[in-house]
Each structure stands twice: as structure tokens, then as C-alpha cells.
Amino acid sequence: YPYFTNRLVLCLILLVVSFAIFIPSLDNEFVWDDVTFIVDAESYLETFDFNPAFLIQKPKSSVKYYRPFFTLSLVTDYRMWGLSPFGYHLTNILLHSACTLALYFMVLVLGREFRLKSPDAVAFLSSLLFAVYPLHVESVSFVSARADMMAGMLLFLSVGFYALSYKKLLYLIPAALSLYLSLYTKEVAYSFPIVLLGFDVISRRLFNRINIIKYPLLAVLVSVYIVVRLDSFLSGSDLMKQSIVRGLSGIDAVKEFLVGFLGSYLYYGWRFIYPYDLNHFISTIPGGSAFYITLSAIFVLAVVAACIVSMKKKENYTAFSLLLLFATLGPAVMIAIFPTAITRFAERFMYIPSAGFCMLAGYAIVLIGSRSGVKWL
């Protein structure tokens, strides 16, 4: 009972903080893609028919984005608010708050799963940092960027319930449903199965007998999505025409790919550490010199090594946090190499991966505090 009461209070604090910090955005107008997806699409939003089959309807042609669940959120807002920006921004803030609470749930489950000494404290501090993290401004204040928050919330719920499913198999249902819906929310969800599989590897459950049920179920759901999406994927030739390696071959193409891959990870990694000087129009990032390439390679190898060492030392929470950060950042890195978005680099791409960084930061604060004599929850 005391634990339930404490957690309820902590959830209320997270809810208030995550909402209050973005209240100024309620006065914002529609910007950038908001005009395309909302204002210019008013007739579509007005005549949209709420049909569950909408989530499994095949796109009629090749498209860069296929996000019907995100579209449903805009339709819902339009039915409630019309073209009033206030309502859409209110929904974005509420989504951020929901995402913060979902992260708290996930970290709390993982903390107990990985036997942290103060799981409640780690979960609260990690979620509090996530709630106020500066790099989230674009994701929350830009209506059309809400797909990141929706996908993030679904990922955190999926991981939390997936971990619980080893104790009670029924939890696999919300875990699988969350994963499935995330695929229809934003393409970053392509990395989510890797996160779930990584959890099994880190927790030494990869060959657990219950996975005879879990893996086929998840594979079927992913396969259904692929079948629905298959005909609308951009072709390899279209991707190559837009890529940074177009016109190159052999060693030159491999070199350019590695420069873009490693350099993007280093750039985003630095932004996690220094989340200031916000820039909504990132045209280019540093790179190209031998020093920068070397530094990028060292950074990526260091993260991979830290994850492996953490696993061997059974610091499973640290290993999973690094995996979450690295895996969910992968799609953003691929966009830098194969630009399917207008912007090759964006702070909104860091919304979900930042959860891994906040998890590490929250854990570090608790460890340092414990060694200093602080008594946590």
C-alpha cells in the first residue's frame, strides 16, 4: 500500500511537470508540415470514415511515409477542435505526459527485472529528466512531430509488458498490440523488434521455452505489416538516387557510407550530452576530416564495448539503456544516409533515443547519491 501511494504521487508529479513545462506552446500556431497535414487537408479530415480496417489498407502507391495511426490522431483532433491550433497543441502536450508516464512504467519494470537497489528512484528521476529534456521542444511544439511521441509511448508500453509477460503470459497481448500499432505510427518502429530481442539477450532469456509462443506471434504481426506496406516501399533505386553514396561505387561508396554512419552517431551522441543551442533547421553536421572520422569510430566502438562489458558484468540495466539509445537512433542515422525526409538531421529524431540517455543519467544520479549516503525511495 505505501509503495502504491508513493508511486501514485510520483506519477502525479511527472504528469504536472511534463504538462506545465510546455504550456507556452498552447499559444503556438500551425507551422511547417502542420499546414500540409491539417489546414490543406481539411476536406480529407472532415470526410474521413472511422473504420478499423483503415489500419490494414494497402497504400495505393509508393510513399515515403505510411502512418495511419498518426493520421487517426489528427482526424480525432479535427473532429474536436476544427482548425484551432490550441487543441492540437494540447493533444501534443498530453501525449508527452503520457509518454513520460509510460517511460516511468517501463523503467520501473526493468528496475525490478534487473534487480536495481532503488528501482523507484531510478524510474522517477529518469522520467523526470525525460519530461524536461531540452531537445524535446521540437517534438512537442510541432504538431506534425507527434508521431515520435506516439511511437515512443507505444515502445515503452511494449517493453514494459513484454518484460512482465515472462511472469504472466497474458501481458504479451498488450506488448504485441503496442508493437503492432507503433509500426503504423512512424518508421522508427522498425527498430523496436530489435529492442525487444535485445531485452531477451541481455536478460539471458533468448532461449526461454515461452519464446516458442512469443516469437511466432510477434513475427506474424510484423509480417502482416510488411504485407500491407510491401507494395508502397520506396524502391532500392529510388533510395540510392537520394543517398549520399549516389554516383559512387566500390571503396568510395563504402567510405562515404561509413563517414555518414559514424559521423551521424557522433553528432547525435554529442547533442544528448549538450542538449542546448536548439536548431530546427540542421542543414549539415561537422565531419569529413580524418580526425572527426576517427573520433566518430572511437565513439561508436566505445558505446558497443560499454554495452557488451555491461552485459558481462551483469549491469543489465546499463546495457539495455545503451541498446535502446543506439537501436532507436539507427533510423535517424539511416535518414542521414538515405534522405527520405526533407531534413536529413532533426532534433525530433532524438525524442525516443533520449529515453535511453535519461535512463542512464537517472541511474547514475541514484548511484552517486547512494554512495554519498542518500536514502532513496
JOVEN-V790311 format. One record per pair of residues at least 6 apart in sequence whose ideal C-beta (glycine too) atoms are under 6 Angstrom apart, sorted by the first residue. I is the first residue (numbers start at 1). GAP is how many residues later the second one is. D is the distance in Angstrom with one decimal. If there is no record, write none. Layout:
i=I gap=GAP d=D
i=I gap=GAP d=D
//
This chain:
i=10 gap=114 d=4.9
i=11 gap=90 d=6.0
i=14 gap=86 d=5.2
i=14 gap=90 d=5.9
i=14 gap=113 d=5.4
i=14 gap=117 d=6.0
i=15 gap=82 d=5.3
i=17 gap=114 d=5.1
i=18 gap=78 d=5.6
i=18 gap=79 d=4.3
i=18 gap=82 d=4.3
i=18 gap=113 d=3.8
i=19 gap=74 d=5.6
i=19 gap=78 d=5.0
i=21 gap=111 d=5.6
i=22 gap=71 d=4.7
i=22 gap=118 d=5.0
i=25 gap=64 d=5.2
i=25 gap=116 d=4.2
i=26 gap=60 d=5.8
i=26 gap=63 d=5.1
i=28 gap=61 d=5.6
i=28 gap=113 d=5.9
i=29 gap=56 d=5.2
i=30 gap=55 d=5.3
i=33 gap=111 d=4.1
i=34 gap=109 d=4.7
i=34 gap=110 d=5.2
i=37 gap=107 d=5.3
i=45 gap=30 d=5.3
i=45 gap=33 d=4.1
i=48 gap=27 d=4.7
i=54 gap=14 d=5.6
i=55 gap=13 d=5.3
i=55 gap=129 d=5.5
i=56 gap=172 d=5.4
i=58 gap=170 d=5.5
i=59 gap=7 d=5.6
i=59 gap=173 d=3.8
i=62 gap=170 d=5.4
i=62 gap=172 d=5.6
i=63 gap=169 d=5.1
i=64 gap=276 d=4.9
i=66 gap=163 d=5.6
i=66 gap=166 d=6.0
i=67 gap=80 d=5.8
i=67 gap=118 d=5.9
i=67 gap=119 d=5.8
i=68 gap=116 d=5.1
i=69 gap=112 d=5.6
i=69 gap=115 d=4.3
i=69 gap=116 d=4.5
i=70 gap=77 d=4.4
i=70 gap=115 d=5.4
i=77 gap=10 d=5.7
i=77 gap=11 d=5.0
i=77 gap=14 d=5.5
i=80 gap=7 d=5.9
i=81 gap=6 d=2.8
i=88 gap=55 d=4.6
i=92 gap=48 d=5.4
i=92 gap=51 d=6.0
i=92 gap=54 d=5.2
i=95 gap=51 d=5.6
i=95 gap=54 d=4.3
i=96 gap=44 d=4.8
i=96 gap=53 d=5.7
i=98 gap=55 d=5.4
i=99 gap=50 d=5.0
i=99 gap=53 d=5.0
i=99 gap=54 d=4.4
i=100 gap=27 d=5.3
i=100 gap=30 d=5.7
i=100 gap=31 d=4.6
i=102 gap=51 d=4.6
i=102 gap=54 d=3.9
i=102 gap=55 d=5.2
i=103 gap=24 d=5.0
i=103 gap=27 d=5.4
i=103 gap=53 d=5.0
i=103 gap=252 d=5.5
i=104 gap=19 d=5.2
i=104 gap=23 d=4.0
i=105 gap=55 d=5.0
i=106 gap=50 d=4.2
i=106 gap=53 d=5.1
i=106 gap=54 d=4.1
i=107 gap=16 d=4.0
i=107 gap=19 d=5.1
i=108 gap=11 d=6.0
i=108 gap=15 d=4.1
i=109 gap=51 d=4.5
i=109 gap=54 d=5.1
i=111 gap=8 d=2.7
i=111 gap=11 d=5.2
i=111 gap=12 d=5.7
i=112 gap=7 d=5.2
i=113 gap=50 d=5.1
i=114 gap=202 d=4.3
i=114 gap=203 d=4.4
i=116 gap=6 d=5.6
i=116 gap=201 d=5.9
i=118 gap=248 d=5.3
i=118 gap=258 d=3.9
i=120 gap=257 d=4.1
i=121 gap=245 d=5.0
i=121 gap=255 d=3.6
i=121 gap=256 d=4.8
i=122 gap=240 d=5.3
i=122 gap=241 d=5.2
i=122 gap=244 d=5.1
i=125 gap=237 d=3.8
i=125 gap=240 d=5.4
i=126 gap=232 d=5.0
i=126 gap=233 d=4.7
i=126 gap=236 d=3.1
i=129 gap=229 d=4.2
i=129 gap=232 d=5.5
i=129 gap=233 d=5.8
i=130 gap=225 d=5.9
i=130 gap=228 d=4.3
i=133 gap=221 d=5.6
i=134 gap=141 d=4.3
i=135 gap=140 d=4.4
i=135 gap=212 d=5.1
i=135 gap=215 d=5.3
i=136 gap=215 d=5.9
i=138 gap=142 d=5.7
i=138 gap=209 d=4.8
i=138 gap=210 d=4.6
i=139 gap=6 d=4.7
i=139 gap=9 d=5.0
i=139 gap=10 d=6.0
i=139 gap=209 d=4.5
i=139 gap=212 d=4.3
i=145 gap=203 d=4.4
i=147 gap=38 d=5.5
i=147 gap=39 d=4.0
i=148 gap=200 d=5.5
i=148 gap=203 d=4.1
i=150 gap=35 d=4.8
i=151 gap=31 d=5.0
i=151 gap=34 d=4.5
i=151 gap=35 d=4.4
i=151 gap=37 d=5.7
i=151 gap=38 d=5.4
i=152 gap=199 d=6.0
i=152 gap=200 d=4.4
i=154 gap=24 d=4.5
i=154 gap=27 d=5.6
i=154 gap=28 d=3.9
i=155 gap=27 d=6.0
i=155 gap=37 d=5.3
i=157 gap=21 d=4.4
i=158 gap=17 d=5.0
i=158 gap=20 d=3.8
i=158 gap=21 d=4.6
i=161 gap=10 d=4.6
i=161 gap=13 d=4.5
i=161 gap=14 d=3.8
i=162 gap=13 d=4.1
i=162 gap=34 d=5.5
i=164 gap=7 d=4.1
i=165 gap=6 d=4.1
i=165 gap=7 d=4.1
i=165 gap=10 d=5.8
i=172 gap=42 d=6.0
i=176 gap=41 d=5.8
i=176 gap=45 d=5.9
i=179 gap=13 d=5.8
i=180 gap=41 d=4.6
i=182 gap=7 d=3.9
i=182 gap=10 d=5.8
i=183 gap=6 d=4.7
i=183 gap=42 d=4.5
i=188 gap=143 d=4.6
i=191 gap=136 d=4.8
i=191 gap=137 d=5.1
i=191 gap=139 d=5.3
i=191 gap=140 d=5.8
i=194 gap=133 d=4.8
i=195 gap=129 d=5.9
i=195 gap=132 d=5.4
i=198 gap=125 d=4.4
i=200 gap=6 d=4.6
i=202 gap=109 d=5.8
i=202 gap=114 d=5.1
i=202 gap=117 d=5.0
i=202 gap=118 d=5.2
i=239 gap=99 d=4.8
i=240 gap=6 d=5.8
i=242 gap=97 d=5.2
i=243 gap=94 d=6.0
i=243 gap=95 d=4.7
i=244 gap=12 d=5.8
i=244 gap=16 d=5.1
i=244 gap=93 d=5.5
i=245 gap=8 d=4.4
i=245 gap=11 d=4.9
i=245 gap=12 d=5.5
i=248 gap=8 d=5.7
i=259 gap=34 d=5.8
i=260 gap=76 d=5.7
i=260 gap=77 d=4.6
i=261 gap=72 d=6.0
i=262 gap=34 d=3.6
i=262 gap=35 d=5.4
i=262 gap=38 d=5.6
i=263 gap=24 d=3.9
i=263 gap=33 d=5.0
i=264 gap=69 d=4.4
i=264 gap=72 d=4.3
i=265 gap=35 d=5.2
i=265 gap=68 d=5.9
i=266 gap=30 d=4.1
i=266 gap=33 d=4.8
i=267 gap=18 d=4.4
i=268 gap=61 d=5.8
i=269 gap=30 d=5.8
i=272 gap=85 d=4.5
i=282 gap=63 d=4.0
i=285 gap=60 d=5.9
i=303 gap=23 d=5.9
i=306 gap=16 d=6.0
i=307 gap=12 d=5.1
i=307 gap=15 d=4.3
i=310 gap=8 d=4.2
i=310 gap=9 d=3.9
i=311 gap=8 d=4.6
i=321 gap=35 d=4.8
i=321 gap=38 d=4.1
i=321 gap=39 d=4.7
i=324 gap=32 d=3.8
i=325 gap=28 d=4.9
i=325 gap=31 d=3.0
i=325 gap=32 d=5.7
i=328 gap=24 d=4.7
i=328 gap=25 d=4.6
i=329 gap=24 d=4.1
i=332 gap=17 d=3.7
i=335 gap=6 d=5.4
i=336 gap=8 d=4.9
i=366 gap=10 d=5.9
//
